[in-house]
Amino acid sequence: MTSPAGPPPTGSQGDEPKKVRLLAVTACPTGIAHTYMAAEKLAQAAQSRGIGMKVETQGSIGAENILDDNDVRSADGVIVAADKDVDLARFAGKRVLKVGVAEGIRHPERLIEQVRSAPVHRPGGAAAEEPSAGGGRERSVAYKALMNGVSYMIPFVVVGGLLIAISLSLGGSPDPSGGLVIPKDSFWTDVNNIGVIGFTLMVPILSGYIAYAIGDRPALVPGMIGGWIANTGSLYDSKAGAGFIGAIVTGFLAGYLVLWIKKVRVPRFVQPIMPIIVIPIVATTALGLFFVYVIGKPISWVFEHLTGWLSGMTGTSAILLGAILGLMIAFDMGGPVNKTAFLFGAGLIATGNQTVMGMCAAAIPVMPLGQGLATLIRKRWYDEQQRETGLASLFMGCFGISEGAIPFAAARPAQVIPANMAGGAVAGAIAGLAGVKDAVPHGGPIVAVLGAVTGVPMFFVAVVIGSVVTAATTVGLVGLSMRGRGAVPAAGAAAPAEVPGAVLVGAVPGGSAVAVAVGADGGSGRSAGAAEASGAAVTAPRASGGDAVEVLSGYLTEETVAVRLEAGGKEEAIREMAGLLARSGRVADTGELVASALRREEQGTTGLGEGIAVPHAKTDAVTAPVVGFARSAKGVEWDSPDGTKARLVFMIAVPEAAAGDEHLRILALLSRRLMDAGFRERLLAAPDERALLGVLSEVG
């Protein structure tokens, strides 16, 4: 694979002044096409100006063309065109300009001019950023910051929760006065303590890495300490901390507070200690005091009044009380509302009233069990890390550890929290109706297995029904959210049908499927009408006659190339391209392939500029890697960075479990090759599929 930037152009060596030497780093969230397109654009723009440039690409296959110390030492400036966090510490003392990856594609010449006057990057400081119109960048920063915190928090949730669950199951026993108790001198006490440490760190880690993503290293300390304060209710006279919701608040407050402090002008002699001493101390102190004296008081007030309100409800309907307790237990999974309900139930055990704790115990495991079940029901809606977290969540749910659902709630609060509350309310109401009792202040199936529950059958009925309600509601709400953005097929859309001599392009209202005719010679597809759709995916005969022509390691063949793309819009084009890929025989579910590609578009456009689009999907809807290509005469609006319509459309699909990264290497190579204007012109001028494949064979 060629390097994204070659050596500086040669020329007369006489008295020519020293050439400008620039560096660049490109990276996009998915690490595929945009990463390499930006690298090529920057390299070409630099070469046209006689400027030497080396570009490091941070793609899905890892960092390539890595910038070493010698490169940095001799550089006159650094352009960071990235939509994800890039460590800037190595560029301290150099002029650094940080922009989105789209700017590297759209305005490489402008960036090369701007970097020469960009501020010098200081240790712990933030690089100069080019603002985007409309505030879009700020929304992107907030979302990426939240996801950054969640990704760092997940291992602490999993490790801490599983160690606690294992220690309770193997070393614990029910105790009427203390819940599930592990003997003090037991080996399992040490295992439990280690798990508790993991859980204790979970909330500060979430807060700290949200802050870090916004304000860089100076924000890490105030973010983590702020998260610890938020989770320690005793610091602001509350019996329960603010939990993960408080951590999200402190994370964003810390991050933006640090950004604001960085803008304050200080004497030159103070600047070196700003990021390591001044900013962390000022931000930590201000945030901590603000939370204790301003935010903490309302939390304590809410806690006290909720307890009093619940105390006045003990004589009301058991079903209503159970539903309310279930709603509270499920709302914040360890936060003040959850703790209010839990401590209310636990406090009544000593008075002889064990039914209130029975309602709470049934609701406690519903959130982790329901979210884990949702990842099994709709595996393709979750990435690999989320599915692994879902399995751990199921295990934690069995041991009454409601925090197992926090990563899902933090990532999708608008869908997950209402679903959790629905399931918790149902479980609590059923337990209240059945008169379930719990003698220990703990919840989940473990307390029933260890004999602390009276009315075990109905207890499990409540847990199972509540978990199913949570899972189903989560799937429904997430599906509605995705469908509202065009990411999943509408409910009731018919499945593909077996249509002789045709491949499915997409579904239309009324349950019919638009088909694309496939000639015996495997020629380009055209819309042929509608067919009633039901049953398996459409298959099509392979091209007959002559030797098969294969390029891109055999991923792209004559069967998956079309001279003409009929679609007028992006979604229609993706459906047509999915039908084209189906002609290879490697597509098991065309509808799911379309849905996966549309979900990828939601993360960011795959329009690369220069009249190119490369939609792609990683999904088990395909049985093997496959690539398709088609040309559009009029062009398709694809939200490309340079505003051009896509006339050259490639589509790549690989299975979830595809081994290795060869498909990413091919995509990277393809992205670079497409930067050659002559190559694009030859693709546009090729008269038929064979000629197109001949041009594409230049890629490799």
N, C-alpha and C positions, 0 to 999 in steps of 0.2 A: 504494500500500500504506500502510495506516495505521501510525502509530508505535505501538510497544508500550506507551507510556505517554504519556498526554496531560498537559496543564498541570494544576497543582494545582487542586483544587476551589475555586470562589469562594464567598465568604460575607461576613459582616459585616466591614467594614474598620475600624470605630471604634478601640477600644483593644485589639483582638485581638493577642495576642503573636505574634511572628514564628514562622511555621510551620516545622516540621522539614523539611529537604530531604535526601533520600537519593538515592544512585546505585546502580546495579546493573549487573553484567555477567553474561550467561548464555551458556554454550557447552557443547555436548556433542561427543563424538568425531566423530560423523558430521555434526554441524552442521545437523540438520534439525528434526524435530518437537520434541524435548525442549527445544531452545534457545528456541523461541518459546512453548512452553507455560509454561516457567518464567518467562519475561518477562511474560506476561499475568497469571499468578498473583501475582507480586510487585507488579505495577502495580495490580491490583485490591485486594490487601490494603492497599497504601499508601493508595489513594484512599478506602477505607472508613474509614480512621482520620484522614482529613484531612491526610495527609502527602504532600508533593510528591515525586515520584520520576521519574527518567529512567533508562531501561534500554537499555544497549547490547547488541545481539545479535551474537555472532560465529558466524555460520552458514556453510554451504557456499557461499553466494553472497557471502560477504564480510561485513565488519563494517557494521552499520547502526545509525542513531541514535547515532553516535559521541559519546562524552563528550569535550568540549573543556576547555581550561584554566579557562574561566569556570565550567563546571559543577563541576569539582573544587574550585575555590576556594570556592564557596558551599555545598558539601556538608557535612552533619553526619556522614555515614558512608557506607561503600560495602559492598555485598553482592556477592561474587563467587560465583555458583552455576555451577560449571564442572567438567567431567571431563577437561579438557585444560589445558595450561599457558596462563596469562594473565599478561601483563606487568603487574606491580603497581607498577613504579617511579613511574608518574605519580600514584599515590595516597599518596606519602610524606607523612607528617604528618596523615593522615586515619585515622579508625577503620575498619579493614577486617576483614570476616568472610568467610572462604573456606570453602565447603561444596561438596558434590557437586550436580550439576544436579537430581537427584531431590529433594533437600531443598527446592529452590526451588519445586518443584511440590507437594510434600507438606505442607511447614510454612512457608509464606511469612509468616504472622503471627508465628510464633516467631522467625524470622530478623530481622524488623523490630524486635522487642524486643531481641534479643541484640546487634545491631550497635551499639546506643547505648552499650553497655558494652564493646565489643570493644577490644583493645589498639590503640594508635596504630601504624600501619605505619611502620617506619624504612627509610631507603635501604638496599637490599641485604638487608633482613630478610624473614622469611616471615610471611604473614598468619595470624591465628588461624584454626584449623580446628576444625570440629565433628567429633569422632570418631564413627566408625560402630561398631556392635556387631559382634562376631565377627571383627574384624580384617580384614574385607573390603577396607577402604580401603587397608591396607598392601599387600595383594597387588596391588591396582590400581596403586598408586604404583610398585611394583617392575616390573610389566609395562610401564607407560607409560615409565618411565625407560629400560629396555632398548631399547624401540622408538625412543625419542628419540635415543639414542646411535647406533643403527643407521641411522636416517634421515639424520643428519648425516655419518656415515662413508661412506655409499654414493658420494657424488660424488668423494671422495678415492680410493676404490678404483677407480672407473671411469676418472677422469682419469689418475691415476698409472699404472694398469695398461696402459691403451691407449697412453699415450706411450712407456712402456718397450717394449711390443710393437712399435709402429711403428718405433722407433729400432733395435731388434734386427733387424727384418725388412728394413729398407731400408739400414741402415748396418753391420750386424754380419756377422762371418764366424767359422767355427769355428777354434779354436786349441787344440791338444792340451794346453797348459798352463794355459789360462785360460777355457775354455768359449767362449761366444759373445762375441767381443771387437769393440768399436767403436774404430777408430783415434782416438788422443787428440786430434788436431787436426781431427777431423771435425765437421761441423755436427750430426750425429746424436748426438755425445757430449753436446752441450748439451741436446738434446731428451731424451736418456736421463736426464740429471741432474735435469731438471725433473720427470720422471716419478718418479724415486727420491724426490724431496722429497715429492711427493704421497703416495707409499706410506709414507714415514717418518712423516708426520703422521697417517696413517689410524688407527693404534692410539691415540695420545693423544686424538684427536678423539672416538673411541668412548668412551673412559674419561671424558673431560671432560664430555661432554653427558649421559652417564648421571648423573654427579654433579650437574650443573646442574639436571636435572629433579627431583632429590631435595632438594638444599640451596640452590637458587637461585644467584645470581651468586657469592657467597662460595665456593661449592664448585667453581667452574669451574677455577680455577688449581690447587688440589691434585689435582683429577681429571685434568687434562691432564698435569701434571708426573708424577703417579703412573703414568699410562699410558706416558709416555716411559721412566720407570725400568723398568717391567715389560717393555718391549720392548728394553731395552738390557742384554743379559746381562753385558757386561763390568763393569757396576757391582756385580754380586754374583758375580763369578768363574765365570760360565757362558758357554759358547761360543755359546749361543742364548738369545734373550729369551723371555719367557713368552707373547708373541703376543697374539692377540685374547682368549684366555681370561684371561690376566693382566690385560688392560685391563678386562674386565667386573668382575673382582674389585676392582681399584683404584677403578673408578668407583663401585661400591656402597659400598666402605669410605669413600671421600672424602665422598660425599653424606651418609651417616649420621653420620660423624664431625663434619661441619659442623653438622648438626642438633643433635647432642649439645652441641657447644660453645656454640651459640646459647642453650641453656637455662641456661648458667652466669650467675649474677647478677654484674654488674660495676658499679663506681661510675658515676654519671651522666656524668661528664666523659669517660669512656672509651667510652661507647656510640656516639658518632658515628664513631669510627675502627675499631670492631669489624668491620664487614663489608668494609672496604677494606684494612685493615692487619693487625689482630690475628688474625682468623679465618683468612684465607688463609695467613699465615706459620705459625701454630701447626699447622694441619691439614696443610699441605704438608710441613713438617719431620717431624711425627709419622708421617705415612703413608710418606714416603720412607725414613726410617730403619727403619720396621717392615718394609717390603718388602725392603730390602737385607739386614737382619740376621736376619729371621725367616722370611719367605716365600722369599727368593732362595736361601738355602742349600739347602733341600730340592730346589729346581729344579736347581741345579748338581749335587747328589748324584745325582739321577735321570739327568741327562744323562751323567755319567761312567759310571755302572753300566750304562746301556743300551748305551753304546759298547763296554764290555768284554764284555757278554753277546753282542752281535752278532759281535764278533771271534772268539768261540768257536764260532760257528755256520757259519763259512765252509766247513767240510767236510761239512755236512749236505746234505740234499736241496735241490736248486735250487728246486723247487716250493715247499717249505715256507719257505725263506729269502725267496723272492720274495713270498709271501703276507704274511709278517711285515713285510717292508719296506713293502709296499703299505699295510698297516694303519697303520703308523707315519706314513707320508707323508700319509695322508688324515686322520689324527686331528685335528691342530690347524693344518694349512695354514700353516706358517711358524713355529710355536711350537717348544718344545724337543724334543718327540718327533719332529716332522717333520725338524728340523735334525739330530737325531742320526742318523737314517737317511740323510739326504742327505750329510752330511759323511763318514759311514762309506763310502758308495759312492764319493764323490769322492776320498777318501784312498787308495782301492785302485787308482785309475787309474794312479798313478805307479808302482805295483808290477807293472803289466802285467795286472792283473785288471780287465777292463772289463765283465764280465757283471753284477756287482753294481750298477754305475751304470746298466746297461741295464734292470734291474728297476725301479730308482727312476724312471728317465726315463719308463717306460711308465705308472707310477702317478701321476706329478706332474700331468698335465693332466686326469685323470679327474674330479676334483671339480668344476672349473668347467665342463667340457663336460657332465657329467651333470646338474648343476643347471640349466644353461642349457637343456638338452634337456627337462628336466621342465617348465620354464615354457612350452615349445612344446606339450608333450603335453596339459597341463591348464591352458590359458590362463586359464580362468575361476576357477581357484583362486588366482590371483595378481593383485594390483592393477597399475595401469599402471606405476608406478615399478619394481616387482619384475620385470615383463616386460622393461622396458628394461634393467635390470641383468642379466637373463638373457641378452640378446643380447650385451652387453658381456662377460659371463662366457664365452660361447662363443668370442669373439675372443681373450680372454686365455688360454683353455685351449689354443688352437692354438700359443701362444708359451710354454707351460710356466709360466704365472703362476697358481699354485694359489690365491693369495689372492683370486682372482675369486669364489670360492665362500663367502668369509667372511660377507658380508651374509646369505646364506641360513642358514648355520650359526648365526649369532648370533640370528637371528629364530626359528628352529625347531630348536634343538640336539637335542632328543630324537628327531626324525625325520631330520634332515639328516646329522648326524655318523655314525650307524650306516650310513646309505645310502652315504655317502662311503667309509667303511672297507670296506664290502662290495665296491664297485667297485674300489677301490685294491688290495685283496687279490687279486681276480680278475686284474686287469691285471698285477700283479707276478708272480703265479704263472705266467701264460701266458708272459710274457717269460723267466722263469727256465727253464721247460720247453723253450722254443725256443732258448735260448742267445743271446738278443739281447744285443748289446754296444753300449756308448756310450762314445766316446772323450773326451767333454767333460763337465764338471760342470754339466749343464743338462738339462732334460727337455722333453717335448712334441713335437708333430709338426714344429716348426721345426728341431730338431736332425737329424731324419731327412731333411728337405728339403735341408738344407745339407751333407749327406754325412757326419755324425759318427756315424751308426748303422750297425752291421753286422746284417743280418737285417731289413731294412726291412719286407718284407711282414708278417712275424709281429709286428713292433713295432706296426704299424697295426692288426692284428687284436686285439692285446692292448688297445690304447687304445680301439678301438671297442666291444669287448665289455665292458670295464670301465665305460665311460661309459654304455652301455645299462643295465648292472646298477645303476649308481648312480641313473639316472633312474627306472627301473622301481621300485626299492626306495623311492625318495623318494615317488613317486606312491602306492605301496601304503601306506606308513606314514602319510603325510599323510591319505590317504583313510580309513584305519582310525581315525585320531584324530578326524576330522570325523564319521565314521559313529557313533563311540562317543558323540558329542554330538548325534546325530540330524541332522547337517547335510548328509549326502549319502544318496542312495538306496542300499539294500543291494545287494550284488552279485547279479546274476541277476535283478533286478527287471525285468519286461517293459516294453518300450517301449509308448507309447500306441498304441491301435488306431483305425482308421477305423470309428466306430460311428454309423450313421445316427441323426440326431435326438438325439444325446447329446454331452456334453463330458466329457473325463476329469477326475476329481477327484484320484485318487491310485492307487497300486499297493498290492495286498495280497499276503500270502504265497501262494506257489503260482503267481505269474505272472499273476494275473487283475487286471483294472483295474476299479475302482469307477466307474461312469458316472453322470452326472447328466442326467436327461431334460430336454429343451428342447422346449417346446410350439411350435406354429407361430406363436404370438403373441409368442414371446420372453419368456414369463413366468418366474417364479422357478424355479430348479432344485431337484429332489428326488432323493434316492438311489433309483436304479432297479434296482440289482442289479449283477452282474458280467459282464464280457465278456472273452473271451480277447484278450490284448493283444499285438500285434506290428505293426511298421510305423510309419507316420507319425503325427504328432500329430493328435488329434481336432479336427475343425472343426465348427462349428454354424451353422445358418442365422441370418441377421440377423432382427431383428424386422420383421414385415410389417404394413402397414396404418398409415395416418396419417403425419404428419410426424415425422421423427426429432427427439428431444429431446436436446440436448447441452449439458453445462455444463462448467465448468473447462477452458475453451479446447477443448472437444470431446474431452478425454481420458476423460470419464465420460459414458456414454450410457445409455439405457434398457436396453440389452442387458447392461450390466455392473452393474446394480442388482438386488438381491434383497430382498424384504420379510422373508424368514426365512432365517437361518443355522442349519443343522441341527447343525453340529459341536459336540462337547462339550469338546474340548481344543484347545490352541493349534496343534499340528502339523496336526491334522485340519482345523481352521479355515483354516489357510494353504492346505492342499490344496484345500479347497472354494472358497476365494477365487480360487486360481489357475485352477480350472475356470471360475469366473465370468468372469475376464478373457479366457479362451480364446474365449468367445462373441463377442468383438469381432473375431476373425479376425487379431489382432495378435500372437498367441502362437505361436511356432514350435516350442517345446519345453517342454511343461508340466512335465515332471519336473525339468528344469534350473531353471525358474522357482521351483519349490517349494524346490529345494536352495539356490538363491541367497537366497531369503527366510529360510530357516532359518539359513544362515550369518550373515546380518545379525542374527538374534536372538541368536546366540552372542556378538556384540559388546556386547549390552545390549538389554534388553527394549524393544519398541516400544509397550508398554502405557503410555499417557500419564496414566492416572487419569481420574476423572470418568466411568468406564464407556466409555472410548475406547481403541482400538488402531489403529495405523497401520503395519502391516507394509509394508516396501518393499524393492525390489531393483533394482540396476543390472546388467543382464545382457543378452547378445545372444540370450537365449531369447525376447525380444520384438522385434518388428520396428519398433515405434513406441511412444511413450509411451501408457500406458493406465492408467485408474483404475477401481477397483471399490468398491462399497459394499454392505454387508449388515447386517441387524439380527439380534441373537440374543435370543430371548425370555428364556432362563435366564441368559445371560451365560457368557463363556468366561474361565477363569483365565489371566491374561496377565502375571503378576508385575508388575502396575502399581505405581507408587510409593505410591499411597494405598490399595492393597489391594483396590480394587474390581474386579469382573469386567467384561470388555469386552462391552458390548451394542451399541455402534456400531463397526463394523469397516470401515476403509478399507484398500485395498491399492493401492499405486502401483508400477508397473514401468516402467523406461525402458531403452533399449538402452545398451550400453557407450559407443558412439560418438555418443550423442545430442548434438547441437550446442546450445550455449547452456545456460542455467540456468532456463528458464521453469518446468520442472516443480518445481524447488526453491522458486521464488517462490510457486507455487500451493500447495505443501505448507505453506509458512510461513503463507500467508494462511488456509488451511484450519485449521491448528493454532490460530491466534488466534481464528477465528470459533467454533470449538468450545468456547471458554471461556465463551461466552454460554449461560447455563442455558436461556433461552427457545428458543434455536436447537436445543439438544439435545432439549428437550421436543417441539418440532415434528417433529423427525426420528423420535422414538419414536412419535408419534401418527399419522404419515402412513399412510393406509390401503393405498396401492398404490405401484407404481414411479413412476407419473406424479406423484403427490403428493410422493414423496420427492425427485424431480428438481426439483420446484417449490421445495421448501425449500432444496435444495442450490444452486439458482441464485442464492441470496442471497450466496454466497461470491464469485462473480465469473465 
